[in-house]
Each structure stands twice: as C-alpha cells, then as structure tokens.
Amino acid sequence: MSRRRRSLLFGVLALLAAAAAAAIADGYGTSVARGYGPLRPVVVVAAELGPATRIGPREAERALAVRRVPERFVPAGALSSPLQALGLVPRGRLTAGSYLLAAQLGRGRRGRERPGPLSGGRRPVEISVSGAGALLAAEATGAVGAVDVVVTTEPNGPGPGRTYLAAASVPLLDVRPGTEGPGGLTAATLGLTRRQALRLIAAESFARKVTILPVG
C-alpha cells in the first residue's frame, strides 16, 4: 500500500473513531440526564469570601460562578444566579468550590437596621413569592420601598386562572433568596395589616403564583 493511501486510510479511521466517541458521549449524557434529572444552573464559590464581605457586582463577578449539574445533586436552597446574592453578606466564611446556599447569606447589620416602625396596625409578615430575583439587588440599595402583591390562581376548568391585586402599595421590609432550590421562590417580608396577611397566607396554599411588583 502506498504512503498516500495509508495516510488516507488513517484519516478515515480517525474520523470514524471521532464519530463513535461523540455518539458514546451523547448516549452517556442522555443516560445521566435520565438517571439523575435534567441539568440545572447552580452558583458555586469560585474564590473565598469572608463573613464581613457585602456582595456587590464586583465581588459576584470575581468570586461567584454558575455551573450546570444534574437536578438530583443540587442541594436545597442553592442559588441559581449570582444576582440573587447581590447586597447580601455571608454568615460565615465561604470556601472556594462549594455551593452557595441561601441559608449562608444574610442582610448584615445594615439590613437589620433598615426597617422602621410600622403604622396603621401593620406587622411584618414573610411570604413566598415568585419572580422576585431582580428585586434582591434593587431592595438592597433601598431602591424599592413599597410593592403591589398580585395573585394568580390555578385554572378552574378549561379557562385560564384569575390574576388580581391582593394588596396594594405595602411596605417591603426585606427580600432574600428562599429555600426552594434553583428557580424557586423568594422570601419577602412585607408590612401587612391583619386582613392582608390572612388573605396572602391563604393565597400561598391555593394560588399558582404570588408576585410582588415595585410601586411607581
């Protein structure tokens, strides 16, 4: 066999080997997804963060990264985006290579001192809301003072669910990542009257979604 034919044969064999390897890898990925669930984004600590560090955009870019891991291996309360950590302070030292959990973060001294006394019979009440990730950064800087609470019910029959304003212009005292896992709920502390609190606590059990929107 000539050198040219031998080189051509080796090239064809190399292409066949690469195609076989790609097929095996694709089959393995499908098998992993079937056995351990779909891949989910999760925040990991890329560089150590101390307990006195308030996480801003610079710290988030330097010390936080997003990885995609099978759903089964995502711990409860893991953040799905670095934006959820903005404005918060680690409760202890965060070591590189670990998952970042909501329970590891707090408001810090500034967050605890911010809420003032409530008037009109209002009391602080914590509820779980959807789609409030963007408010985490805004509320940390004091950009959000009051919110509207919107409830969307489950569909009743073939039609869509009903969406209505459950509480208007209520004080937002605190907002932080919840413990429902990536893409889950956010814990919001609102200044509510007794009637509003009872209505929203009930909505948490029957509604499809409870959302808060900045006023103004």
C-alpha positions as CSV (number, residue, x, y, z in Angstrom):
1,M,0.0,0.0,0.0
2,S,1.4,3.4,-1.0
3,R,2.1,6.1,1.6
4,R,-0.7,8.3,0.2
5,R,-3.3,5.5,0.5
6,R,-2.1,4.7,4.0
7,S,-2.5,8.3,5.1
8,L,-6.0,8.4,3.6
9,L,-6.9,5.2,5.4
10,F,-5.6,6.6,8.8
11,G,-7.6,9.8,8.2
12,V,-10.8,7.9,7.6
13,L,-10.2,5.7,10.6
14,A,-9.7,8.8,12.8
15,L,-13.0,10.3,11.6
16,L,-14.8,7.1,12.3
17,A,-13.2,7.0,15.8
18,A,-14.2,10.6,16.5
19,A,-17.8,9.9,15.4
20,A,-18.0,6.8,17.6
21,A,-16.7,8.8,20.6
22,A,-19.2,11.5,20.0
23,A,-22.0,9.0,19.8
24,I,-20.9,7.3,23.0
25,A,-20.6,10.7,24.8
26,D,-24.1,11.7,23.6
27,G,-25.5,8.4,24.8
28,Y,-23.8,8.8,28.2
29,G,-25.1,12.3,28.6
30,T,-28.7,11.1,27.8
31,S,-28.3,8.3,30.3
32,V,-27.1,10.6,33.0
33,A,-30.0,13.0,32.4
34,R,-32.4,10.1,32.5
35,G,-30.9,8.7,35.8
36,Y,-30.2,11.9,37.7
37,G,-32.6,14.5,36.2
38,P,-32.0,17.5,33.9
39,L,-29.1,19.8,34.3
40,R,-29.8,22.9,36.5
41,P,-27.8,26.1,36.9
42,V,-26.3,26.4,40.4
43,V,-24.0,29.1,41.9
44,V,-20.6,27.9,43.2
45,V,-18.0,29.9,45.2
46,A,-15.0,30.4,42.8
47,A,-12.9,32.4,45.3
48,E,-13.2,32.5,49.1
49,L,-15.5,35.2,50.6
50,G,-15.2,36.4,54.2
51,P,-18.1,36.9,56.6
52,A,-17.7,40.7,56.5
53,T,-18.0,41.0,52.7
54,R,-21.1,42.5,51.3
55,I,-21.6,41.0,47.9
56,G,-21.7,43.6,45.1
57,P,-21.3,43.3,41.4
58,R,-17.5,43.2,41.6
59,E,-17.5,40.5,44.3
60,A,-20.1,38.5,42.4
61,E,-18.0,38.6,39.2
62,R,-14.8,37.7,41.0
63,A,-15.9,35.1,43.5
64,L,-19.1,33.5,42.1
65,A,-19.6,31.3,39.1
66,V,-22.5,29.3,37.6
67,R,-22.2,25.5,36.9
68,R,-24.8,23.2,35.5
69,V,-25.3,20.0,37.5
70,P,-27.9,17.2,37.5
71,E,-31.0,18.1,39.4
72,R,-30.6,15.3,41.9
73,F,-27.2,16.7,43.1
74,V,-28.5,20.3,43.6
75,P,-28.7,20.9,47.4
76,A,-31.8,22.5,48.9
77,G,-31.5,26.3,48.9
78,A,-28.8,26.5,46.3
79,L,-28.8,29.8,44.4
80,S,-29.3,29.6,40.6
81,S,-27.9,33.1,39.7
82,P,-25.2,35.4,41.3
83,L,-27.8,38.2,41.1
84,Q,-29.6,36.5,44.0
85,A,-26.6,37.2,46.2
86,L,-26.2,40.9,45.5
87,G,-26.4,43.1,48.6
88,L,-26.2,40.2,51.0
89,V,-23.5,39.2,53.4
90,P,-22.1,35.7,54.1
91,R,-23.0,34.5,57.6
92,G,-19.6,32.7,57.8
93,R,-16.6,32.1,55.6
94,L,-17.4,30.7,52.1
95,T,-14.8,28.4,50.8
96,A,-13.9,28.0,47.1
97,G,-15.5,25.1,45.3
98,S,-18.7,24.9,47.5
99,Y,-22.3,25.5,46.5
100,L,-23.7,28.9,47.6
101,L,-26.9,28.4,49.7
102,A,-29.5,30.9,50.7
103,A,-29.1,29.9,54.3
104,Q,-25.4,31.0,54.1
105,L,-26.4,34.6,53.4
106,G,-28.0,37.4,55.4
107,R,-28.8,41.1,55.3
108,G,-26.0,42.1,57.6
109,R,-26.1,44.9,60.1
110,R,-27.4,47.5,57.5
111,G,-30.3,45.2,56.5
112,R,-31.4,44.7,60.1
113,E,-31.3,48.4,60.9
114,R,-33.3,49.5,57.9
115,P,-36.9,48.7,58.7
116,G,-38.5,51.3,60.9
117,P,-41.7,51.1,63.0
118,L,-44.9,50.2,61.1
119,S,-48.1,52.2,61.4
120,G,-51.7,51.5,60.8
121,G,-51.7,48.2,62.6
122,R,-49.3,46.7,60.1
123,R,-47.0,43.8,61.2
124,P,-44.0,42.2,59.4
125,V,-45.2,39.0,57.6
126,E,-43.0,36.8,55.5
127,I,-44.5,35.2,52.4
128,S,-43.0,33.2,49.5
129,V,-43.3,34.9,46.1
130,S,-42.3,34.1,42.5
131,G,-40.1,36.1,40.1
132,A,-38.6,38.5,42.6
133,G,-34.9,37.8,41.8
134,A,-34.5,41.2,40.2
135,L,-35.8,42.9,43.4
136,L,-33.0,41.4,45.5
137,A,-30.4,43.9,44.1
138,A,-32.8,46.8,44.0
139,E,-34.1,46.4,47.5
140,A,-30.5,46.0,48.9
141,T,-29.8,49.6,47.8
142,G,-33.1,51.0,49.0
143,A,-34.5,51.5,45.6
144,V,-37.7,49.7,46.4
145,G,-39.9,51.0,49.3
146,A,-43.3,49.6,48.5
147,V,-44.8,46.8,46.4
148,D,-48.1,45.6,45.0
149,V,-48.9,41.9,45.6
150,V,-50.5,40.1,42.7
151,V,-52.1,36.6,43.0
152,T,-52.6,34.3,40.1
153,T,-55.0,31.4,40.8
154,E,-54.9,27.9,39.3
155,P,-57.2,27.4,36.3
156,N,-60.8,26.5,37.2
157,G,-61.8,24.2,34.3
158,P,-60.7,24.8,30.7
159,G,-60.1,28.5,31.1
160,P,-57.0,30.3,32.5
161,G,-56.5,31.2,36.1
162,R,-57.6,34.6,37.5
163,T,-55.0,37.3,38.3
164,Y,-55.9,40.0,40.8
165,L,-54.3,42.7,43.0
166,A,-54.4,41.2,46.5
167,A,-52.6,44.1,48.4
168,A,-51.6,47.5,47.1
169,S,-48.6,49.6,48.0
170,V,-47.4,47.6,51.0
171,P,-44.0,48.3,52.6
172,L,-41.3,45.9,51.5
173,L,-39.1,45.3,54.6
174,D,-36.8,42.6,53.4
175,V,-36.3,40.2,50.4
176,R,-33.9,37.3,50.3
177,P,-33.4,34.0,48.4
178,G,-35.8,31.3,49.5
179,T,-35.0,27.7,50.2
180,E,-36.9,26.0,47.4
181,G,-33.9,25.4,45.2
182,P,-32.8,26.9,41.9
183,G,-35.5,28.8,40.1
184,G,-37.8,28.6,43.1
185,L,-39.4,31.1,45.4
186,T,-38.1,34.2,47.1
187,A,-38.9,35.1,50.7
188,A,-40.3,38.6,51.0
189,T,-41.1,40.3,54.3
190,L,-44.0,42.8,54.0
191,G,-45.7,45.2,56.3
192,L,-49.3,43.9,56.2
193,T,-52.5,44.5,58.1
194,R,-54.1,41.5,59.7
195,R,-56.7,41.3,56.8
196,Q,-54.0,41.4,54.2
197,A,-51.8,38.9,56.0
198,L,-54.7,36.4,56.3
199,R,-55.6,36.8,52.6
200,L,-52.0,36.3,51.4
201,I,-51.3,33.4,53.7
202,A,-54.3,31.7,52.3
203,A,-53.2,32.5,48.7
204,E,-49.9,30.8,49.3
205,S,-51.8,27.5,49.7
206,F,-54.2,27.7,46.7
207,A,-52.7,30.1,44.3
208,R,-50.4,29.1,41.4
209,K,-48.3,32.2,41.8
210,V,-47.8,35.2,44.2
211,T,-45.8,38.0,42.7
212,I,-44.6,41.4,44.1
213,L,-44.2,44.4,41.8
214,P,-42.4,47.7,42.7
215,V,-44.8,50.6,43.1
216,G,-44.1,53.5,40.8
